Amino acid sequence: MTRRVQVILPDEERERFHEVARREGMSLSRWMRPAARERLERTRRSLVPRLPGQPQSTPSSCGSPQRGSRGRPPRARAAA
């Protein structure tokens, strides 16, 4: 079963996405599905519990602001 999803995008962004999809011979919808799956997989990997002493991966391009250790934005340091 498939369902239609409405995504609201600024005109400029939609045009950029659509142009790339067209160059790759795809519809915008077909082009966006793998991108969404890749984002889902990155998110899923970042939620996997880590063992103590295991290095933590750093999200590089997830599009969200950097967060502190408690899920809040880091505090600004006062100038000395």
N, CA, C and O atoms as a Tripos MOL2 file, in Angstrom:
@<TRIPOS>MOLECULE
protein
  320   319    80     0     0
PROTEIN
NO_CHARGES

@<TRIPOS>ATOM
      1 N           0.8470   -1.1840    0.0000 N.3       1 MET1
      2 CA          0.0000    0.0000    0.0000 C.3       1 MET1
      3 C           0.8860    1.2390    0.0000 C.2       1 MET1
      4 O           1.9080    1.2710    0.6870 O.2       1 MET1
      5 N           0.5160    2.2270   -0.7400 N.am      2 THR2
      6 CA          1.2470    3.4880   -0.7450 C.3       2 THR2
      7 C           0.3100    4.5970   -0.3000 C.2       2 THR2
      8 O          -0.9080    4.5030   -0.4560 O.2       2 THR2
      9 N           0.8890    5.6360    0.2500 N.am      3 ARG3
     10 CA          0.1150    6.8020    0.7000 C.3       3 ARG3
     11 C           0.7960    8.0620    0.2040 C.2       3 ARG3
     12 O           2.0200    8.1130    0.0760 O.2       3 ARG3
     13 N           0.0230    9.0420   -0.0640 N.am      4 ARG4
     14 CA          0.5320   10.3390   -0.4940 C.3       4 ARG4
     15 C           0.8900   11.1570    0.7420 C.2       4 ARG4
     16 O           0.1490   11.1690    1.7260 O.2       4 ARG4
     17 N           2.0320   11.8410    0.6830 N.am      5 VAL5
     18 CA          2.4850   12.7000    1.7690 C.3       5 VAL5
     19 C           2.6960   14.0900    1.1980 C.2       5 VAL5
     20 O           3.3380   14.2440    0.1590 O.2       5 VAL5
     21 N           2.1710   15.0870    1.8540 N.am      6 GLN6
     22 CA          2.3590   16.4650    1.4060 C.3       6 GLN6
     23 C           3.5300   17.0680    2.1610 C.2       6 GLN6
     24 O           3.5660   17.0450    3.3910 O.2       6 GLN6
     25 N           4.4830   17.6070    1.4210 N.am      7 VAL7
     26 CA          5.6500   18.2570    2.0180 C.3       7 VAL7
     27 C           5.6470   19.7020    1.5530 C.2       7 VAL7
     28 O           5.5960   19.9710    0.3530 O.2       7 VAL7
     29 N           5.7010   20.6150    2.4790 N.am      8 ILE8
     30 CA          5.6980   22.0310    2.1360 C.3       8 ILE8
     31 C           7.1390   22.5200    2.1000 C.2       8 ILE8
     32 O           7.8690   22.4200    3.0860 O.2       8 ILE8
     33 N           7.5390   23.0560    0.9380 N.am      9 LEU9
     34 CA          8.9110   23.5350    0.7250 C.3       9 LEU9
     35 C           8.8780   24.9600    0.1980 C.2       9 LEU9
     36 O           7.9530   25.3340   -0.5240 O.2       9 LEU9
     37 N           9.8720   25.7520    0.5510 N.am     10 PRO10
     38 CA          9.9970   27.0620   -0.0870 C.3      10 PRO10
     39 C          10.2030   26.8530   -1.5920 C.2      10 PRO10
     40 O          10.8090   25.8640   -2.0050 O.2      10 PRO10
     41 N           9.7000   27.7780   -2.4040 N.am     11 ASP11
     42 CA          9.7770   27.6490   -3.8630 C.3      11 ASP11
     43 C          11.1930   27.3940   -4.3570 C.2      11 ASP11
     44 O          11.4080   26.5090   -5.1860 O.2      11 ASP11
     45 N          12.1660   28.1620   -3.8550 N.am     12 GLU12
     46 CA         13.5500   28.0060   -4.3250 C.3      12 GLU12
     47 C          14.0900   26.6140   -4.0310 C.2      12 GLU12
     48 O          14.7570   26.0140   -4.8740 O.2      12 GLU12
     49 N          13.8060   26.1000   -2.8410 N.am     13 GLU13
     50 CA         14.2840   24.7780   -2.4600 C.3      13 GLU13
     51 C          13.6320   23.6990   -3.3280 C.2      13 GLU13
     52 O          14.2990   22.7690   -3.7820 O.2      13 GLU13
     53 N          12.3420   23.8320   -3.5480 N.am     14 ARG14
     54 CA         11.6390   22.8710   -4.3920 C.3      14 ARG14
     55 C          12.2210   22.8650   -5.7970 C.2      14 ARG14
     56 O          12.4180   21.8020   -6.3850 O.2      14 ARG14
     57 N          12.4910   24.0280   -6.3290 N.am     15 GLU15
     58 CA         13.0580   24.1100   -7.6750 C.3      15 GLU15
     59 C          14.4370   23.4570   -7.7440 C.2      15 GLU15
     60 O          14.7460   22.7690   -8.7170 O.2      15 GLU15
     61 N          15.2710   23.6660   -6.7180 N.am     16 ARG16
     62 CA         16.6030   23.0280   -6.6970 C.3      16 ARG16
     63 C          16.4680   21.5170   -6.6520 C.2      16 ARG16
     64 O          17.1380   20.8130   -7.4070 O.2      16 ARG16
     65 N          15.6020   21.0050   -5.7670 N.am     17 PHE17
     66 CA         15.3870   19.5580   -5.6730 C.3      17 PHE17
     67 C          14.8700   19.0060   -6.9990 C.2      17 PHE17
     68 O          15.3470   17.9830   -7.4910 O.2      17 PHE17
     69 N          13.8880   19.7000   -7.5640 N.am     18 HIS18
     70 CA         13.2620   19.2350   -8.7950 C.3      18 HIS18
     71 C          14.2700   19.2140   -9.9460 C.2      18 HIS18
     72 O          14.2610   18.2820  -10.7500 O.2      18 HIS18
     73 N          15.1220   20.2080  -10.0350 N.am     19 GLU19
     74 CA         16.1340   20.2670  -11.0920 C.3      19 GLU19
     75 C          17.1140   19.0990  -10.9880 C.2      19 GLU19
     76 O          17.4440   18.4750  -11.9970 O.2      19 GLU19
     77 N          17.5770   18.8030   -9.7820 N.am     20 VAL20
     78 CA         18.5010   17.6760   -9.5930 C.3      20 VAL20
     79 C          17.7910   16.3650   -9.9460 C.2      20 VAL20
     80 O          18.3620   15.5150  -10.6290 O.2      20 VAL20
     81 N          16.5600   16.2030   -9.4890 N.am     21 ALA21
     82 CA         15.8020   14.9870   -9.7990 C.3      21 ALA21
     83 C          15.6320   14.8420  -11.3080 C.2      21 ALA21
     84 O          15.7940   13.7480  -11.8500 O.2      21 ALA21
     85 N          15.3070   15.9360  -11.9850 N.am     22 ARG22
     86 CA         15.1140   15.9060  -13.4340 C.3      22 ARG22
     87 C          16.4090   15.5020  -14.1420 C.2      22 ARG22
     88 O          16.3830   14.7070  -15.0820 O.2      22 ARG22
     89 N          17.5530   16.0570  -13.6850 N.am     23 ARG23
     90 CA         18.8480   15.7000  -14.2830 C.3      23 ARG23
     91 C          19.1630   14.2230  -14.1010 C.2      23 ARG23
     92 O          19.8220   13.6130  -14.9440 O.2      23 ARG23
     93 N          18.6860   13.6460  -12.9920 N.am     24 GLU24
     94 CA         18.9220   12.2280  -12.7290 C.3      24 GLU24
     95 C          17.8300   11.3470  -13.3360 C.2      24 GLU24
     96 O          17.8190   10.1330  -13.1290 O.2      24 GLU24
     97 N          16.9130   11.9610  -14.0870 N.am     25 GLY25
     98 CA         15.8720   11.2060  -14.7760 C.3      25 GLY25
     99 C          14.7750   10.6900  -13.8700 C.2      25 GLY25
    100 O          14.1700    9.6560  -14.1530 O.2      25 GLY25
    101 N          14.5090   11.4080  -12.7720 N.am     26 MET26
    102 CA         13.5010   10.9560  -11.8100 C.3      26 MET26
    103 C          12.4820   12.0540  -11.5450 C.2      26 MET26
    104 O          12.7200   13.2350  -11.7950 O.2      26 MET26
    105 N          11.3420   11.6200  -11.0310 N.am     27 SER27
    106 CA         10.3690   12.5790  -10.5130 C.3      27 SER27
    107 C          10.8920   13.0840   -9.1650 C.2      27 SER27
    108 O          11.7560   12.4580   -8.5520 O.2      27 SER27
    109 N          10.3720   14.1940   -8.7210 N.am     28 LEU28
    110 CA         10.7770   14.7230   -7.4150 C.3      28 LEU28
    111 C          10.4460   13.7130   -6.3140 C.2      28 LEU28
    112 O          11.2450   13.5070   -5.4000 O.2      28 LEU28
    113 N           9.2910   13.0940   -6.3980 N.am     29 SER29
    114 CA          8.8880   12.1040   -5.3940 C.3      29 SER29
    115 C           9.8610   10.9290   -5.3590 C.2      29 SER29
    116 O          10.2950   10.5040   -4.2880 O.2      29 SER29
    117 N          10.1950   10.4120   -6.5300 N.am     30 ARG30
    118 CA         11.1160    9.2700   -6.5880 C.3      30 ARG30
    119 C          12.4980    9.6520   -6.0650 C.2      30 ARG30
    120 O          13.1590    8.8410   -5.4160 O.2      30 ARG30
    121 N          12.9360   10.8690   -6.3390 N.am     31 TRP31
    122 CA         14.2450   11.3490   -5.8960 C.3      31 TRP31
    123 C          14.2830   11.5360   -4.3740 C.2      31 TRP31
    124 O          15.3120   11.2860   -3.7460 O.2      31 TRP31
    125 N          13.1680   11.9740   -3.7800 N.am     32 MET32
    126 CA         13.1390   12.2600   -2.3430 C.3      32 MET32
    127 C          13.0710   10.9980   -1.4830 C.2      32 MET32
    128 O          13.5660   11.0060   -0.3560 O.2      32 MET32
    129 N          12.4770    9.9250   -1.9770 N.am     33 ARG33
    130 CA         12.3290    8.7190   -1.1590 C.3      33 ARG33
    131 C          13.6630    8.1550   -0.6830 C.2      33 ARG33
    132 O          13.7960    7.8910    0.5120 O.2      33 ARG33
    133 N          14.6740    7.9510   -1.5570 N.am     34 PRO34
    134 CA         15.9580    7.4420   -1.0480 C.3      34 PRO34
    135 C          16.6210    8.4160   -0.0630 C.2      34 PRO34
    136 O          17.2670    7.9880    0.8950 O.2      34 PRO34
    137 N          16.4600    9.7240   -0.3010 N.am     35 ALA35
    138 CA         17.0380   10.7060    0.6210 C.3      35 ALA35
    139 C          16.4050   10.5700    2.0050 C.2      35 ALA35
    140 O          17.0970   10.6560    3.0190 O.2      35 ALA35
    141 N          15.1090   10.3620    2.0410 N.am     36 ALA36
    142 CA         14.4210   10.1930    3.3250 C.3      36 ALA36
    143 C          14.8480    8.8930    4.0000 C.2      36 ALA36
    144 O          15.0220    8.8530    5.2180 O.2      36 ALA36
    145 N          15.0190    7.8230    3.2100 N.am     37 ARG37
    146 CA         15.4700    6.5530    3.7840 C.3      37 ARG37
    147 C          16.8690    6.6830    4.3640 C.2      37 ARG37
    148 O          17.1420    6.1620    5.4450 O.2      37 ARG37
    149 N          17.7640    7.3770    3.6520 N.am     38 GLU38
    150 CA         19.1290    7.5830    4.1580 C.3      38 GLU38
    151 C          19.1060    8.3500    5.4640 C.2      38 GLU38
    152 O          19.8360    8.0090    6.3950 O.2      38 GLU38
    153 N          18.2800    9.3800    5.5470 N.am     39 ARG39
    154 CA         18.1700   10.1710    6.7820 C.3      39 ARG39
    155 C          17.6310    9.3090    7.9160 C.2      39 ARG39
    156 O          18.1080    9.4010    9.0470 O.2      39 ARG39
    157 N          16.6430    8.4750    7.6210 N.am     40 LEU40
    158 CA         16.0850    7.5740    8.6200 C.3      40 LEU40
    159 C          17.1490    6.6180    9.1370 C.2      40 LEU40
    160 O          17.2340    6.3820   10.3420 O.2      40 LEU40
    161 N          17.9570    6.0680    8.2450 N.am     41 GLU41
    162 CA         19.0140    5.1330    8.6500 C.3      41 GLU41
    163 C          20.0580    5.8360    9.5140 C.2      41 GLU41
    164 O          20.5000    5.2760   10.5170 O.2      41 GLU41
    165 N          20.4620    7.0530    9.1440 N.am     42 ARG42
    166 CA         21.4200    7.8080    9.9720 C.3      42 ARG42
    167 C          20.8490    8.0520   11.3590 C.2      42 ARG42
    168 O          21.5560    7.9250   12.3590 O.2      42 ARG42
    169 N          19.5730    8.4030   11.4200 N.am     43 THR43
    170 CA         18.9240    8.6500   12.7060 C.3      43 THR43
    171 C          18.8670    7.3660   13.5120 C.2      43 THR43
    172 O          19.1450    7.3720   14.7110 O.2      43 THR43
    173 N          18.5100    6.2660   12.8670 N.am     44 ARG44
    174 CA         18.4220    4.9740   13.5460 C.3      44 ARG44
    175 C          19.7770    4.5900   14.1260 C.2      44 ARG44
    176 O          19.8580    4.1370   15.2670 O.2      44 ARG44
    177 N          20.8530    4.7690   13.3390 N.am     45 ARG45
    178 CA         22.1990    4.4340   13.8250 C.3      45 ARG45
    179 C          22.5920    5.3000   15.0080 C.2      45 ARG45
    180 O          23.2660    4.8240   15.9220 O.2      45 ARG45
    181 N          22.1870    6.5600   15.0080 N.am     46 SER46
    182 CA         22.5720    7.4490   16.1030 C.3      46 SER46
    183 C          21.8180    7.1140   17.3910 C.2      46 SER46
    184 O          22.2380    7.5250   18.4720 O.2      46 SER46
    185 N          20.7160    6.3780   17.2920 N.am     47 LEU47
    186 CA         19.9320    6.0210   18.4790 C.3      47 LEU47
    187 C          20.3330    4.6780   19.0690 C.2      47 LEU47
    188 O          19.8270    4.2940   20.1230 O.2      47 LEU47
    189 N          21.2330    3.9570   18.4090 N.am     48 VAL48
    190 CA         21.6860    2.6540   18.9090 C.3      48 VAL48
    191 C          22.4670    2.8760   20.2040 C.2      48 VAL48
    192 O          23.4020    3.6760   20.2220 O.2      48 VAL48
    193 N          22.1040    2.1830   21.2890 N.am     49 PRO49
    194 CA         22.8430    2.3620   22.5460 C.3      49 PRO49
    195 C          24.3140    1.9940   22.3740 C.2      49 PRO49
    196 O          24.6490    1.0410   21.6700 O.2      49 PRO49
    197 N          25.1650    2.7430   23.0080 N.am     50 ARG50
    198 CA         26.6020    2.5020   22.9280 C.3      50 ARG50
    199 C          27.1020    1.8880   24.2330 C.2      50 ARG50
    200 O          26.6050    2.2010   25.3150 O.2      50 ARG50
    201 N          28.0950    1.0080   24.1080 N.am     51 LEU51
    202 CA         28.7170    0.4170   25.2850 C.3      51 LEU51
    203 C          29.6720    1.4310   25.8960 C.2      51 LEU51
    204 O          30.2190    2.2620   25.1710 O.2      51 LEU51
    205 N          29.8940    1.3880   27.2330 N.am     52 PRO52
    206 CA         30.8380    2.3110   27.8560 C.3      52 PRO52
    207 C          32.2130    2.1840   27.1920 C.2      52 PRO52
    208 O          32.6850    1.0780   26.9270 O.2      52 PRO52
    209 N          32.8400    3.3170   26.9320 N.am     53 GLY53
    210 CA         34.1600    3.3360   26.3280 C.3      53 GLY53
    211 C          34.1290    3.3040   24.8090 C.2      53 GLY53
    212 O          35.1670    3.4730   24.1690 O.2      53 GLY53
    213 N          32.9540    3.0880   24.2160 N.am     54 GLN54
    214 CA         32.8380    3.0740   22.7620 C.3      54 GLN54
    215 C          32.7520    4.5100   22.2660 C.2      54 GLN54
    216 O          32.0230    5.3090   22.8540 O.2      54 GLN54
    217 N          33.4770    4.8690   21.1930 N.am     55 PRO55
    218 CA         33.4160    6.2480   20.7080 C.3      55 PRO55
    219 C          32.0140    6.5870   20.2120 C.2      55 PRO55
    220 O          31.3090    5.7410   19.6620 O.2      55 PRO55
    221 N          31.6340    7.8320   20.4160 N.am     56 GLN56
    222 CA         30.3140    8.2840   19.9790 C.3      56 GLN56
    223 C          30.4580    8.9600   18.6360 C.2      56 GLN56
    224 O          31.3380    9.8010   18.4520 O.2      56 GLN56
    225 N          29.5940    8.5980   17.6870 N.am     57 SER57
    226 CA         29.6600    9.2400   16.3740 C.3      57 SER57
    227 C          29.0970   10.6450   16.4810 C.2      57 SER57
    228 O          28.2370   10.9240   17.3150 O.2      57 SER57
    229 N          29.5900   11.5150   15.6330 N.am     58 THR58
    230 CA         29.1490   12.9060   15.6270 C.3      58 THR58
    231 C          28.2640   13.1250   14.4230 C.2      58 THR58
    232 O          28.6990   12.8670   13.3000 O.2      58 THR58
    233 N          27.0300   13.5930   14.6070 N.am     59 PRO59
    234 CA         26.1830   13.8700   13.4500 C.3      59 PRO59
    235 C          26.7790   15.0320   12.6750 C.2      59 PRO59
    236 O          26.9570   16.1190   13.2250 O.2      59 PRO59
    237 N          27.0880   14.8140   11.4010 N.am     60 SER60
    238 CA         27.7800   15.8500   10.6400 C.3      60 SER60
    239 C          26.8470   16.7530    9.8740 C.2      60 SER60
    240 O          27.0750   17.9620    9.8270 O.2      60 SER60
    241 N          25.8120   16.2190    9.2760 N.am     61 SER61
    242 CA         24.9740   17.0700    8.4410 C.3      61 SER61
    243 C          23.5030   16.7690    8.6510 C.2      61 SER61
    244 O          22.7490   16.6580    7.6850 O.2      61 SER61
    245 N          23.0920   16.6380    9.8770 N.am     62 CYS62
    246 CA         21.7030   16.2780   10.1280 C.3      62 CYS62
    247 C          20.7900   17.4840   10.0510 C.2      62 CYS62
    248 O          19.5700   17.3200   10.0590 O.2      62 CYS62
    249 N          21.3360   18.7010    9.9770 N.am     63 GLY63
    250 CA         20.5110   19.8740    9.8260 C.3      63 GLY63
    251 C          19.9230   20.4040   11.1150 C.2      63 GLY63
    252 O          19.1370   21.3510   11.0730 O.2      63 GLY63
    253 N          20.2680   19.8380   12.2550 N.am     64 SER64
    254 CA         19.7540   20.3490   13.5080 C.3      64 SER64
    255 C          20.8830   21.0180   14.2790 C.2      64 SER64
    256 O          22.0490   20.6600   14.1090 O.2      64 SER64
    257 N          20.5450   21.9880   15.1260 N.am     65 PRO65
    258 CA         21.5890   22.6670   15.8860 C.3      65 PRO65
    259 C          22.3400   21.7050   16.7910 C.2      65 PRO65
    260 O          21.7970   20.6920   17.2310 O.2      65 PRO65
    261 N          23.5840   22.0330   17.0580 N.am     66 GLN66
    262 CA         24.3930   21.1910   17.9290 C.3      66 GLN66
    263 C          23.8140   21.2310   19.3350 C.2      66 GLN66
    264 O          23.3700   22.2810   19.8010 O.2      66 GLN66
    265 N          23.8180   20.0950   20.0040 N.am     67 ARG67
    266 CA         23.2370   20.0060   21.3380 C.3      67 ARG67
    267 C          24.3120   19.6740   22.3520 C.2      67 ARG67
    268 O          25.3130   19.0360   22.0280 O.2      67 ARG67
    269 N          24.0920   20.1180   23.5930 N.am     68 GLY68
    270 CA         25.0070   19.8040   24.6800 C.3      68 GLY68
    271 C          24.7740   18.3900   25.1750 C.2      68 GLY68
    272 O          23.9870   17.6470   24.5880 O.2      68 GLY68
    273 N          25.4490   18.0120   26.2470 N.am     69 SER69
    274 CA         25.3850   16.6390   26.7440 C.3      69 SER69
    275 C          24.0130   16.2720   27.3020 C.2      69 SER69
    276 O          23.7070   15.0870   27.4330 O.2      69 SER69
    277 N          23.1980   17.2380   27.6260 N.am     70 ARG70
    278 CA         21.8690   16.9360   28.1770 C.3      70 ARG70
    279 C          20.7580   17.2180   27.1650 C.2      70 ARG70
    280 O          19.5950   17.3400   27.5500 O.2      70 ARG70
    281 N          21.1000   17.3230   25.8700 N.am     71 GLY71
    282 CA         20.0960   17.5450   24.8500 C.3      71 GLY71
    283 C          19.6930   18.9950   24.6790 C.2      71 GLY71
    284 O          18.7940   19.3100   23.9000 O.2      71 GLY71
    285 N          20.3670   19.8890   25.4160 N.am     72 ARG72
    286 CA         20.0720   21.3140   25.2970 C.3      72 ARG72
    287 C          21.2040   21.9830   24.5320 C.2      72 ARG72
    288 O          22.3210   21.4660   24.5060 O.2      72 ARG72
    289 N          20.9270   23.1430   23.8990 N.am     73 PRO73
    290 CA         22.0240   23.8520   23.2530 C.3      73 PRO73
    291 C          23.1030   24.1980   24.2730 C.2      73 PRO73
    292 O          22.7790   24.5170   25.4170 O.2      73 PRO73
    293 N          24.3870   24.1430   23.8840 N.am     74 PRO74
    294 CA         25.4620   24.4830   24.8200 C.3      74 PRO74
    295 C          25.3460   25.9280   25.2830 C.2      74 PRO74
    296 O          24.9140   26.8020   24.5320 O.2      74 PRO74
    297 N          25.7370   26.1650   26.5270 N.am     75 ARG75
    298 CA         25.6940   27.5280   27.0750 C.3      75 ARG75
    299 C          26.7970   28.3780   26.4800 C.2      75 ARG75
    300 O          27.8960   27.8920   26.2130 O.2      75 ARG75
    301 N          26.5000   29.6370   26.2770 N.am     76 ALA76
    302 CA         27.5310   30.5630   25.7920 C.3      76 ALA76
    303 C          28.4690   30.8840   26.9490 C.2      76 ALA76
    304 O          28.0300   31.0880   28.0810 O.2      76 ALA76
    305 N          29.7380   30.9270   26.6580 N.am     77 ARG77
    306 CA         30.7120   31.2620   27.7010 C.3      77 ARG77
    307 C          30.8530   32.7730   27.8040 C.2      77 ARG77
    308 O          30.8260   33.4830   26.7980 O.2      77 ARG77
    309 N          31.0040   33.2550   29.0340 N.am     78 ALA78
    310 CA         31.1830   34.6730   29.2630 C.3      78 ALA78
    311 C          32.5860   35.0910   28.8570 C.2      78 ALA78
    312 O          33.5480   34.3600   29.0900 O.2      78 ALA78
    313 N          32.7040   36.2650   28.2490 N.am     79 ALA79
    314 CA         34.0180   36.7540   27.8460 C.3      79 ALA79
    315 C          34.8200   37.1370   29.0870 C.2      79 ALA79
    316 O          34.2770   37.7050   30.0350 O.2      79 ALA79
    317 N          36.1050   36.8240   29.0740 N.am     80 ALA80
    318 CA         36.9560   37.0990   30.2440 C.3      80 ALA80
    319 C          37.5390   38.4880   30.1940 C.2      80 ALA80
    320 O          38.2770   38.8800   31.0980 O.2      80 ALA80
@<TRIPOS>BOND
     1     1     2 1
     2     2     3 1
     3     3     4 2
     4     3     5 am
     5     5     6 1
     6     6     7 1
     7     7     8 2
     8     7     9 am
     9     9    10 1
    10    10    11 1
    11    11    12 2
    12    11    13 am
    13    13    14 1
    14    14    15 1
    15    15    16 2
    16    15    17 am
    17    17    18 1
    18    18    19 1
    19    19    20 2
    20    19    21 am
    21    21    22 1
    22    22    23 1
    23    23    24 2
    24    23    25 am
    25    25    26 1
    26    26    27 1
    27    27    28 2
    28    27    29 am
    29    29    30 1
    30    30    31 1
    31    31    32 2
    32    31    33 am
    33    33    34 1
    34    34    35 1
    35    35    36 2
    36    35    37 am
    37    37    38 1
    38    38    39 1
    39    39    40 2
    40    39    41 am
    41    41    42 1
    42    42    43 1
    43    43    44 2
    44    43    45 am
    45    45    46 1
    46    46    47 1
    47    47    48 2
    48    47    49 am
    49    49    50 1
    50    50    51 1
    51    51    52 2
    52    51    53 am
    53    53    54 1
    54    54    55 1
    55    55    56 2
    56    55    57 am
    57    57    58 1
    58    58    59 1
    59    59    60 2
    60    59    61 am
    61    61    62 1
    62    62    63 1
    63    63    64 2
    64    63    65 am
    65    65    66 1
    66    66    67 1
    67    67    68 2
    68    67    69 am
    69    69    70 1
    70    70    71 1
    71    71    72 2
    72    71    73 am
    73    73    74 1
    74    74    75 1
    75    75    76 2
    76    75    77 am
    77    77    78 1
    78    78    79 1
    79    79    80 2
    80    79    81 am
    81    81    82 1
    82    82    83 1
    83    83    84 2
    84    83    85 am
    85    85    86 1
    86    86    87 1
    87    87    88 2
    88    87    89 am
    89    89    90 1
    90    90    91 1
    91    91    92 2
    92    91    93 am
    93    93    94 1
    94    94    95 1
    95    95    96 2
    96    95    97 am
    97    97    98 1
    98    98    99 1
    99    99   100 2
   100    99   101 am
   101   101   102 1
   102   102   103 1
   103   103   104 2
   104   103   105 am
   105   105   106 1
   106   106   107 1
   107   107   108 2
   108   107   109 am
   109   109   110 1
   110   110   111 1
   111   111   112 2
   112   111   113 am
   113   113   114 1
   114   114   115 1
   115   115   116 2
   116   115   117 am
   117   117   118 1
   118   118   119 1
   119   119   120 2
   120   119   121 am
   121   121   122 1
   122   122   123 1
   123   123   124 2
   124   123   125 am
   125   125   126 1
   126   126   127 1
   127   127   128 2
   128   127   129 am
   129   129   130 1
   130   130   131 1
   131   131   132 2
   132   131   133 am
   133   133   134 1
   134   134   135 1
   135   135   136 2
   136   135   137 am
   137   137   138 1
   138   138   139 1
   139   139   140 2
   140   139   141 am
   141   141   142 1
   142   142   143 1
   143   143   144 2
   144   143   145 am
   145   145   146 1
   146   146   147 1
   147   147   148 2
   148   147   149 am
   149   149   150 1
   150   150   151 1
   151   151   152 2
   152   151   153 am
   153   153   154 1
   154   154   155 1
   155   155   156 2
   156   155   157 am
   157   157   158 1
   158   158   159 1
   159   159   160 2
   160   159   161 am
   161   161   162 1
   162   162   163 1
   163   163   164 2
   164   163   165 am
   165   165   166 1
   166   166   167 1
   167   167   168 2
   168   167   169 am
   169   169   170 1
   170   170   171 1
   171   171   172 2
   172   171   173 am
   173   173   174 1
   174   174   175 1
   175   175   176 2
   176   175   177 am
   177   177   178 1
   178   178   179 1
   179   179   180 2
   180   179   181 am
   181   181   182 1
   182   182   183 1
   183   183   184 2
   184   183   185 am
   185   185   186 1
   186   186   187 1
   187   187   188 2
   188   187   189 am
   189   189   190 1
   190   190   191 1
   191   191   192 2
   192   191   193 am
   193   193   194 1
   194   194   195 1
   195   195   196 2
   196   195   197 am
   197   197   198 1
   198   198   199 1
   199   199   200 2
   200   199   201 am
   201   201   202 1
   202   202   203 1
   203   203   204 2
   204   203   205 am
   205   205   206 1
   206   206   207 1
   207   207   208 2
   208   207   209 am
   209   209   210 1
   210   210   211 1
   211   211   212 2
   212   211   213 am
   213   213   214 1
   214   214   215 1
   215   215   216 2
   216   215   217 am
   217   217   218 1
   218   218   219 1
   219   219   220 2
   220   219   221 am
   221   221   222 1
   222   222   223 1
   223   223   224 2
   224   223   225 am
   225   225   226 1
   226   226   227 1
   227   227   228 2
   228   227   229 am
   229   229   230 1
   230   230   231 1
   231   231   232 2
   232   231   233 am
   233   233   234 1
   234   234   235 1
   235   235   236 2
   236   235   237 am
   237   237   238 1
   238   238   239 1
   239   239   240 2
   240   239   241 am
   241   241   242 1
   242   242   243 1
   243   243   244 2
   244   243   245 am
   245   245   246 1
   246   246   247 1
   247   247   248 2
   248   247   249 am
   249   249   250 1
   250   250   251 1
   251   251   252 2
   252   251   253 am
   253   253   254 1
   254   254   255 1
   255   255   256 2
   256   255   257 am
   257   257   258 1
   258   258   259 1
   259   259   260 2
   260   259   261 am
   261   261   262 1
   262   262   263 1
   263   263   264 2
   264   263   265 am
   265   265   266 1
   266   266   267 1
   267   267   268 2
   268   267   269 am
   269   269   270 1
   270   270   271 1
   271   271   272 2
   272   271   273 am
   273   273   274 1
   274   274   275 1
   275   275   276 2
   276   275   277 am
   277   277   278 1
   278   278   279 1
   279   279   280 2
   280   279   281 am
   281   281   282 1
   282   282   283 1
   283   283   284 2
   284   283   285 am
   285   285   286 1
   286   286   287 1
   287   287   288 2
   288   287   289 am
   289   289   290 1
   290   290   291 1
   291   291   292 2
   292   291   293 am
   293   293   294 1
   294   294   295 1
   295   295   296 2
   296   295   297 am
   297   297   298 1
   298   298   299 1
   299   299   300 2
   300   299   301 am
   301   301   302 1
   302   302   303 1
   303   303   304 2
   304   303   305 am
   305   305   306 1
   306   306   307 1
   307   307   308 2
   308   307   309 am
   309   309   310 1
   310   310   311 1
   311   311   312 2
   312   311   313 am
   313   313   314 1
   314   314   315 1
   315   315   316 2
   316   315   317 am
   317   317   318 1
   318   318   319 1
   319   319   320 2
@<TRIPOS>SUBSTRUCTURE
     1 MET1         2 RESIDUE 1 A MET
     2 THR2         6 RESIDUE 1 A THR
     3 ARG3        10 RESIDUE 1 A ARG
     4 ARG4        14 RESIDUE 1 A ARG
     5 VAL5        18 RESIDUE 1 A VAL
     6 GLN6        22 RESIDUE 1 A GLN
     7 VAL7        26 RESIDUE 1 A VAL
     8 ILE8        30 RESIDUE 1 A ILE
     9 LEU9        34 RESIDUE 1 A LEU
    10 PRO10       38 RESIDUE 1 A PRO
    11 ASP11       42 RESIDUE 1 A ASP
    12 GLU12       46 RESIDUE 1 A GLU
    13 GLU13       50 RESIDUE 1 A GLU
    14 ARG14       54 RESIDUE 1 A ARG
    15 GLU15       58 RESIDUE 1 A GLU
    16 ARG16       62 RESIDUE 1 A ARG
    17 PHE17       66 RESIDUE 1 A PHE
    18 HIS18       70 RESIDUE 1 A HIS
    19 GLU19       74 RESIDUE 1 A GLU
    20 VAL20       78 RESIDUE 1 A VAL
    21 ALA21       82 RESIDUE 1 A ALA
    22 ARG22       86 RESIDUE 1 A ARG
    23 ARG23       90 RESIDUE 1 A ARG
    24 GLU24       94 RESIDUE 1 A GLU
    25 GLY25       98 RESIDUE 1 A GLY
    26 MET26      102 RESIDUE 1 A MET
    27 SER27      106 RESIDUE 1 A SER
    28 LEU28      110 RESIDUE 1 A LEU
    29 SER29      114 RESIDUE 1 A SER
    30 ARG30      118 RESIDUE 1 A ARG
    31 TRP31      122 RESIDUE 1 A TRP
    32 MET32      126 RESIDUE 1 A MET
    33 ARG33      130 RESIDUE 1 A ARG
    34 PRO34      134 RESIDUE 1 A PRO
    35 ALA35      138 RESIDUE 1 A ALA
    36 ALA36      142 RESIDUE 1 A ALA
    37 ARG37      146 RESIDUE 1 A ARG
    38 GLU38      150 RESIDUE 1 A GLU
    39 ARG39      154 RESIDUE 1 A ARG
    40 LEU40      158 RESIDUE 1 A LEU
    41 GLU41      162 RESIDUE 1 A GLU
    42 ARG42      166 RESIDUE 1 A ARG
    43 THR43      170 RESIDUE 1 A THR
    44 ARG44      174 RESIDUE 1 A ARG
    45 ARG45      178 RESIDUE 1 A ARG
    46 SER46      182 RESIDUE 1 A SER
    47 LEU47      186 RESIDUE 1 A LEU
    48 VAL48      190 RESIDUE 1 A VAL
    49 PRO49      194 RESIDUE 1 A PRO
    50 ARG50      198 RESIDUE 1 A ARG
    51 LEU51      202 RESIDUE 1 A LEU
    52 PRO52      206 RESIDUE 1 A PRO
    53 GLY53      210 RESIDUE 1 A GLY
    54 GLN54      214 RESIDUE 1 A GLN
    55 PRO55      218 RESIDUE 1 A PRO
    56 GLN56      222 RESIDUE 1 A GLN
    57 SER57      226 RESIDUE 1 A SER
    58 THR58      230 RESIDUE 1 A THR
    59 PRO59      234 RESIDUE 1 A PRO
    60 SER60      238 RESIDUE 1 A SER
    61 SER61      242 RESIDUE 1 A SER
    62 CYS62      246 RESIDUE 1 A CYS
    63 GLY63      250 RESIDUE 1 A GLY
    64 SER64      254 RESIDUE 1 A SER
    65 PRO65      258 RESIDUE 1 A PRO
    66 GLN66      262 RESIDUE 1 A GLN
    67 ARG67      266 RESIDUE 1 A ARG
    68 GLY68      270 RESIDUE 1 A GLY
    69 SER69      274 RESIDUE 1 A SER
    70 ARG70      278 RESIDUE 1 A ARG
    71 GLY71      282 RESIDUE 1 A GLY
    72 ARG72      286 RESIDUE 1 A ARG
    73 PRO73      290 RESIDUE 1 A PRO
    74 PRO74      294 RESIDUE 1 A PRO
    75 ARG75      298 RESIDUE 1 A ARG
    76 ALA76      302 RESIDUE 1 A ALA
    77 ARG77      306 RESIDUE 1 A ARG
    78 ALA78      310 RESIDUE 1 A ALA
    79 ALA79      314 RESIDUE 1 A ALA
    80 ALA80      318 RESIDUE 1 A ALA
